[in-house]
Amino acid sequence: MTTSVELAAATPAPTPAGETNQHYDLDPEIFGLFLDPLRKYSSGLYRRPGLTLAEAQIAKLHFVADRLRLAPGQRLLDVGCGWGSLILFMAREYRAEVTGVSPAGRQHEFIAGRAAELGLTDLVSTRVGKFADVELPARSFDAVTMLGSIVHMPDVDGAVRRARSMLRRGGHFYVSESCFRNAAARDEFDRRAGTEFVRNSIFGWGDMRPLSELVRAVEDAGFSVTSVDDLTDDYRRTIDDWLARVAAGAAAIDDLRPGTAAELTRYLEVANAGWGFTTKHYALVCRNAR
């Protein structure tokens, strides 16, 4: 979820639970050992030479704010808020009033602690549960974000419709997601061994779709598409940096949960293997024009 890796090889399980928390309820310290200091678990933005992982993740968060046209005092809903990187950043840097949603209880405890440390408790709140089930006020947000979370939702059409129902008129919806390159690639690769490993052993469930399905869903929901950015190479470089950090911190990671470093390495290598051939990564931005 936002802070999740957008599943690079996920497909439908026979009985989907959706919006899984299997991976995200691991010990928070595991993620601290290979993610950037903000614990942002999605693609960075490497548009200048020599950027570190931490710098690329900050650049990506500013990119998201720019695409949303976020201004102080606006209300933002982040669906799949992960370890709070996006909501804490938008509250601190843009003075936005932010709400995060995630089914993973440990993430909420972590975010509450960080918000208190940063003096942001008046701007930051979270809801525990699945997006489809959590009670939220309709048409009360200026922006809704889903960074790597819609892959965990069985009903993409329902999720997009609900996102629009949360937005005020003129509000923006930002989705960044890993996608199969096209429907044919999905048909060919959705049952490969690497796909099954990532879906079942890491996340428990996921359904990666072609970009065309996401565009259809947002248009059918009544959104107007305002931009599509190809971030495939940025995500490849992000995962390269994560792999290097997993290797450097393998002993400490395995002290927290034996065997996790090898599991993470296999997962990230599978995720990085298909970029440009079977998978792409996009940022899709829409406006609620009416």
C-alpha positions as a printed NumPy array, in Angstrom:
array([[  0.   ,   0.   ,   0.   ],
       [  1.304,   3.61 ,  -0.273],
       [  3.949,   2.712,   0.983],
       [  3.685,  -0.696,  -0.42 ],
       [  5.536,  -2.035,  -3.352],
       [  3.177,  -1.983,  -6.268],
       [  3.004,  -5.672,  -6.913],
       [  5.084,  -6.322,  -9.995],
       [  3.668,  -9.719, -10.747],
       [  0.318, -10.184,  -9.055],
       [ -2.777, -11.962, -10.268],
       [ -6.139, -13.043,  -8.933],
       [ -6.226, -15.762,  -6.312],
       [ -9.13 , -18.199,  -6.409],
       [-10.746, -16.648,  -3.313],
       [ -9.576, -13.057,  -3.072],
       [ -9.515, -11.384,   0.31 ],
       [ -8.192,  -8.125,  -1.063],
       [ -6.369,  -5.245,   0.604],
       [ -4.073,  -7.712,   2.317],
       [ -2.002,  -6.875,   5.376],
       [  0.046, -10.11 ,   5.437],
       [  3.266,  -8.407,   4.32 ],
       [  2.682,  -5.042,   5.971],
       [  2.119,  -6.469,   9.445],
       [  5.728,  -7.637,   9.668],
       [  7.914,  -6.009,  12.314],
       [  8.187,  -2.299,  11.389],
       [ 11.938,  -2.402,  12.011],
       [ 12.377,  -4.776,   9.053],
       [ 11.158,  -2.06 ,   6.696],
       [ 13.352,   0.512,   8.392],
       [ 16.395,  -1.548,   7.462],
       [ 15.911,  -1.4  ,   3.686],
       [ 13.556,   1.491,   2.9  ],
       [ 14.473,   5.194,   3.019],
       [ 14.182,   7.108,   6.338],
       [ 10.546,   8.015,   5.574],
       [  9.758,   4.317,   4.976],
       [  8.134,   5.093,   1.651],
       [  7.351,   1.735,   0.058],
       [  6.722,   2.751,  -3.558],
       [  8.665,   4.198,  -6.467],
       [ 10.993,   7.147,  -6.05 ],
       [ 11.672,   9.72 ,  -8.766],
       [ 15.208,   9.749, -10.204],
       [ 15.14 ,  12.72 , -12.559],
       [ 18.531,  14.198, -11.575],
       [ 21.905,  12.418, -11.685],
       [ 23.315,  11.024,  -8.482],
       [ 20.158,  10.994,  -6.375],
       [ 20.166,   8.789,  -3.296],
       [ 17.147,   6.651,  -2.423],
       [ 16.112,   9.156,   0.245],
       [ 16.381,  12.087,  -2.178],
       [ 14.446,  10.234,  -4.882],
       [ 11.617,   9.463,  -2.486],
       [ 11.337,  13.104,  -1.402],
       [ 11.333,  14.139,  -5.069],
       [  8.467,  11.7  ,  -5.702],
       [  6.405,  13.114,  -2.843],
       [  6.805,  16.642,  -4.209],
       [  5.812,  15.267,  -7.626],
       [  2.613,  13.828,  -6.147],
       [  1.791,  17.118,  -4.421],
       [  2.343,  18.977,  -7.68 ],
       [  0.096,  16.623,  -9.641],
       [ -2.605,  17.088,  -6.989],
       [ -2.095,  20.86 ,  -6.912],
       [ -2.049,  20.484,  -3.152],
       [ -2.318,  23.665,  -1.085],
       [ -2.178,  24.413,   2.663],
       [ -5.39 ,  23.623,   4.472],
       [ -6.653,  21.15 ,   1.906],
       [ -7.821,  17.676,   2.938],
       [ -6.083,  14.586,   1.533],
       [ -7.113,  10.936,   1.834],
       [ -4.363,   8.338,   1.281],
       [ -5.726,   4.843,   0.675],
       [ -3.11 ,   2.279,   1.623],
       [ -1.103,   4.709,   3.722],
       [  1.629,   2.246,   4.684],
       [  4.099,   3.639,   7.186],
       [  2.745,   7.142,   6.698],
       [  5.432,   8.584,   4.447],
       [  2.981,  10.437,   2.208],
       [  0.531,  11.681,   4.832],
       [  3.256,  12.79 ,   7.256],
       [  5.136,  14.545,   4.453],
       [  2.062,  16.344,   3.115],
       [  1.111,  17.464,   6.615],
       [  4.607,  18.719,   7.437],
       [  5.625,  20.237,   4.108],
       [  2.254,  21.387,   2.729],
       [  0.223,  21.812,   5.941],
       [ -2.518,  19.61 ,   4.5  ],
       [ -5.046,  17.886,   6.74 ],
       [ -4.466,  14.197,   6.011],
       [ -6.232,  10.904,   6.638],
       [ -4.662,   7.501,   5.984],
       [ -6.433,   4.159,   5.532],
       [ -4.78 ,   0.751,   5.93 ],
       [ -5.853,  -2.701,   7.181],
       [ -2.439,  -3.25 ,   8.838],
       [ -2.648,  -2.385,  12.517],
       [  1.082,  -2.043,  13.08 ],
       [  1.262,   0.735,  10.522],
       [ -1.246,   2.847,  12.423],
       [  0.695,   2.506,  15.656],
       [  3.86 ,   3.599,  13.866],
       [  2.177,   6.6  ,  12.204],
       [  0.652,   7.776,  15.485],
       [  4.075,   7.737,  17.104],
       [  5.718,   9.62 ,  14.246],
       [  2.935,  12.219,  14.115],
       [  3.426,  12.89 ,  17.825],
       [  7.205,  13.18 ,  17.423],
       [  6.772,  15.658,  14.554],
       [  4.069,  17.708,  16.256],
       [  1.514,  16.836,  13.578],
       [ -1.256,  15.183,  15.581],
       [ -3.651,  18.025,  14.732],
       [ -3.215,  17.346,  11.003],
       [ -2.781,  13.549,  10.806],
       [ -5.374,  10.836,  11.398],
       [ -5.717,   7.223,  10.285],
       [ -8.462,   4.619,   9.924],
       [ -7.866,   0.894,  10.405],
       [ -9.603,  -1.32 ,   7.86 ],
       [-10.284,  -1.925,   4.192],
       [-11.158,   1.062,   2.043],
       [-14.454,  -0.54 ,   1.017],
       [-15.533,  -0.838,   4.656],
       [-14.126,   2.168,   6.523],
       [-16.601,   4.969,   7.251],
       [-15.465,   8.239,   5.691],
       [-17.309,  11.502,   5.009],
       [-18.46 ,  11.802,   1.4  ],
       [-17.324,  14.686,  -0.833],
       [-15.1  ,  16.072,   1.901],
       [-11.587,  15.675,   0.446],
       [ -9.643,  17.782,  -2.036],
       [ -7.381,  14.889,  -3.034],
       [ -7.353,  11.089,  -2.877],
       [ -4.189,   9.051,  -3.408],
       [ -3.566,   5.355,  -4.006],
       [  0.12 ,   4.526,  -4.343],
       [  0.397,   0.803,  -4.972],
       [ -2.807,  -0.07 ,  -3.138],
       [ -5.391,  -0.661,  -5.854],
       [ -3.521,  -3.842,  -6.816],
       [ -4.789,  -5.33 ,  -3.55 ],
       [ -8.455,  -4.483,  -4.226],
       [-10.572,  -7.139,  -5.964],
       [-13.229,  -4.629,  -7.066],
       [-11.284,  -1.939,  -8.898],
       [-14.434,  -0.326, -10.278],
       [-15.968,  -0.062,  -6.822],
       [-12.752,   1.325,  -5.355],
       [-12.508,   4.034,  -8.01 ],
       [-16.18 ,   4.968,  -7.648],
       [-15.733,   5.273,  -3.899],
       [-12.633,   7.421,  -4.36 ],
       [-14.645,   9.794,  -6.53 ],
       [-17.437,   9.881,  -3.946],
       [-14.903,  11.141,  -1.395],
       [-13.845,  14.098,  -3.553],
       [-15.212,  17.582,  -3.698],
       [-15.903,  19.019,  -7.121],
       [-12.579,  19.856,  -8.767],
       [-10.656,  17.461,  -6.522],
       [ -7.858,  15.238,  -7.839],
       [ -7.308,  11.485,  -7.721],
       [ -3.719,  10.164,  -7.986],
       [ -3.047,   6.473,  -8.674],
       [  0.423,   5.045,  -9.149],
       [  0.476,   1.372,  -9.962],
       [  2.464,  -1.359, -11.618],
       [  0.627,  -2.759, -14.639],
       [  0.981,  -5.554, -17.118],
       [  2.224,  -4.124, -20.393],
       [ -0.981,  -5.259, -22.089],
       [ -3.711,  -7.895, -21.823],
       [ -1.645, -10.441, -23.757],
       [  1.235, -10.132, -21.268],
       [ -1.192, -10.666, -18.423],
       [ -2.581, -13.8  , -20.068],
       [  0.925, -15.184, -20.623],
       [  2.575, -14.37 , -17.3  ],
       [ -0.165, -14.446, -14.684],
       [  0.586, -18.024, -13.581],
       [  4.371, -18.073, -13.783],
       [  6.291, -19.304, -10.728],
       [  7.605, -15.861,  -9.833],
       [  4.116, -14.415, -10.021],
       [  2.739, -17.095,  -7.728],
       [  5.545, -16.56 ,  -5.221],
       [  5.002, -12.802,  -4.977],
       [  1.242, -13.076,  -4.829],
       [  0.906, -15.954,  -2.376],
       [  4.087, -16.   ,  -0.282],
       [  4.577, -12.237,   0.06 ],
       [  1.214, -10.487,  -0.137],
       [ -1.434, -13.182,   0.112],
       [ -3.415, -11.666,  -2.77 ],
       [ -3.076,  -9.203,  -5.628],
       [ -4.385,  -8.471,  -9.093],
       [ -2.152,  -6.456, -11.393],
       [ -3.998,  -5.074, -14.396],
       [ -3.071,  -3.453, -17.707],
       [ -3.171,   0.356, -17.689],
       [ -6.136,   0.233, -20.069],
       [ -8.273,  -1.352, -17.318],
       [ -7.413,   1.417, -14.858],
       [ -8.17 ,   4.112, -17.427],
       [-11.495,   2.472, -18.217],
       [-12.342,   2.275, -14.509],
       [-11.634,   5.95 , -13.807],
       [-13.463,   7.113, -16.934],
       [-16.474,   4.916, -16.179],
       [-16.546,   6.362, -12.656],
       [-16.863,   9.862, -14.088],
       [-13.308,  11.13 , -13.744],
       [-11.483,  13.203, -16.341],
       [ -7.921,  11.962, -16.915],
       [ -5.446,  14.855, -16.665],
       [ -2.062,  13.102, -16.941],
       [ -0.317,   9.751, -17.328],
       [  3.401,   9.478, -16.464],
       [  5.609,   6.47 , -17.197],
       [  7.689,   5.849, -14.046],
       [  8.947,   2.396, -15.027],
       [ 12.659,   3.221, -14.975],
       [ 12.252,   5.127, -11.71 ],
       [ 10.771,   2.062, -10.063],
       [ 13.525,  -0.17 , -11.403],
       [ 16.127,   2.121,  -9.825],
       [ 14.154,   2.251,  -6.583],
       [ 14.144,  -1.529,  -6.314],
       [ 17.858,  -1.649,  -7.163],
       [ 18.45 ,   0.597,  -4.15 ],
       [ 16.211,  -1.546,  -1.951],
       [ 18.073,  -4.686,  -2.999],
       [ 21.385,  -3.08 ,  -2.086],
       [ 20.028,  -2.134,   1.328],
       [ 18.598,  -5.616,   1.928],
       [ 22.026,  -7.093,   1.142],
       [ 23.766,  -4.628,   3.463],
       [ 21.303,  -5.215,   6.295],
       [ 20.658,  -8.94 ,   5.797],
       [ 22.003, -10.031,   9.174],
       [ 19.964,  -7.454,  11.083],
       [ 16.833,  -8.271,   9.051],
       [ 17.189, -11.988,   9.782],
       [ 17.739, -11.279,  13.474],
       [ 14.224,  -9.834,  13.5  ],
       [ 12.688, -12.638,  11.391],
       [ 14.902, -15.502,  10.178],
       [ 14.901, -16.029,   6.415],
       [ 13.349, -12.658,   5.614],
       [ 16.379, -11.208,   3.803],
       [ 16.373, -14.039,   1.252],
       [ 12.594, -13.794,   0.874],
       [ 12.78 , -10.035,   0.262],
       [ 15.644, -10.484,  -2.203],
       [ 13.732, -13.04 ,  -4.262],
       [ 10.589, -10.903,  -4.228],
       [ 12.394,  -7.723,  -5.312],
       [ 14.353,  -9.528,  -8.013],
       [ 11.125, -10.951,  -9.439],
       [  9.582,  -7.475,  -9.336],
       [ 12.519,  -5.969, -11.202],
       [ 12.802,  -8.678, -13.85 ],
       [  9.896,  -7.707, -16.071],
       [ 10.111,  -3.931, -16.382],
       [  9.56 ,  -2.824, -19.961],
       [  8.961,  -6.374, -21.185],
       [  5.912,  -7.634, -19.277],
       [  5.331,  -4.839, -16.753],
       [  5.241,  -1.05 , -16.585],
       [  4.714,   1.473, -13.806],
       [  2.47 ,   4.486, -14.265],
       [  1.189,   7.522, -12.4  ],
       [ -2.395,   8.244, -13.445],
       [ -4.013,  11.523, -12.344],
       [ -7.685,  12.394, -12.709],
       [ -9.967,  15.273, -11.833],
       [-13.473,  15.136, -10.438],
       [-14.825,  17.741, -12.801],
       [-18.445,  17.598, -11.671]])
